[in-house]
Amino acid sequence: MEQELKEQVNQILQKNLDEVYFSVAEKILNDHPKSRYLPWMLAHKMSPEEARVIDALPDKDWTPEVGELKVSKSFAEKLGMDFFIRCRLAHYLRSTLAARNDCCADK
């Protein structure tokens, strides 16, 4: 089991990553010391498209009329993807992050 885990970690760390993972990792870490492994952890858990959405947040053109879990049309166009696909992806990411925050709030 331990050897299998080591092999999986090595496989993840040997990937060539899109620069967006480094950008998202930098935003997550903010003023904390840089993590050598965070970009690879992000790449293991999300697609480059999902990382680009996170990297582009916040949606500066969002208004309450757009809806709490949706994005503005200009935000979707800026990312070059279909507006409705972008809304579904943003909804999924926001609800996932909200659920995680709710779950961790008690700790």
C-alpha positions in Angstrom: 0.0 0.0 0.0 2.8 2.5 0.9 4.7 1.7 -2.2 1.6 2.2 -4.3 1.0 5.6 -2.7 4.6 6.6 -3.4 4.2 5.6 -7.0 1.0 7.6 -7.4 2.7 10.7 -5.9 5.7 10.3 -8.1 3.4 10.0 -11.2 1.6 13.2 -10.2 4.9 15.1 -9.6 6.3 14.2 -13.0 3.6 15.9 -15.0 4.3 19.0 -17.0 1.7 21.5 -15.7 -0.2 24.4 -17.3 0.9 27.7 -15.8 -2.6 28.3 -14.5 -2.0 25.9 -11.7 1.0 27.9 -10.5 -1.1 31.1 -10.7 -4.0 29.6 -8.6 -1.5 28.2 -6.1 0.0 31.6 -5.7 -3.4 33.1 -5.0 -4.3 30.4 -2.5 -1.0 30.8 -0.6 -1.2 34.6 -0.7 1.6 35.8 1.7 2.5 32.3 2.9 5.7 30.6 1.8 5.5 29.0 -1.6 4.5 25.4 -1.7 6.5 23.2 -4.1 3.7 20.7 -4.3 0.4 22.7 -4.4 0.3 23.2 -8.2 0.6 19.5 -8.7 -2.1 18.8 -6.1 -4.4 21.2 -7.9 -3.7 19.6 -11.2 -4.6 16.2 -9.7 -7.9 17.5 -8.5 -9.1 19.9 -11.2 -9.0 20.4 -14.9 -7.1 23.3 -16.5 -10.6 24.8 -17.4 -11.7 24.7 -13.8 -8.4 26.3 -12.7 -8.8 29.1 -15.3 -12.2 29.9 -13.8 -10.8 30.1 -10.3 -7.8 32.1 -11.6 -10.2 34.6 -13.2 -12.4 35.1 -10.1 -13.8 37.4 -8.8 -16.3 38.2 -11.5 -16.1 42.0 -11.4 -19.3 42.4 -13.5 -21.4 40.2 -11.3 -24.6 41.8 -10.0 -27.4 40.4 -7.8 -29.6 40.2 -10.9 -27.2 37.6 -12.4 -28.0 35.3 -9.5 -25.9 34.2 -6.5 -24.3 31.1 -8.1 -24.0 32.4 -11.7 -21.5 34.5 -13.6 -21.9 37.5 -15.8 -21.8 37.2 -19.6 -18.6 39.3 -19.8 -16.9 36.9 -17.4 -17.8 33.9 -19.5 -16.8 35.7 -22.7 -13.4 36.7 -21.2 -12.7 33.0 -20.6 -13.8 32.2 -24.1 -16.3 29.5 -23.3 -20.0 29.1 -23.7 -21.9 31.2 -21.3 -24.2 28.4 -20.0 -21.3 25.9 -19.6 -19.4 28.6 -17.7 -22.5 29.2 -15.4 -22.8 25.5 -14.6 -19.0 25.2 -13.9 -19.0 28.3 -11.7 -22.1 27.0 -9.9 -20.4 23.7 -9.3 -17.2 25.2 -8.0 -18.9 27.7 -5.8 -21.2 25.1 -4.3 -18.3 22.8 -3.7 -16.2 25.5 -2.0 -19.2 26.6 0.1 -19.9 23.0 1.2 -16.2 22.7 2.2 -16.3 26.0 4.1 -19.5 24.9 5.9 -17.9 21.6 6.8 -14.7 23.1 8.1 -16.4 26.0 10.0 -17.0 23.9 13.0 -13.4 22.9 13.4 
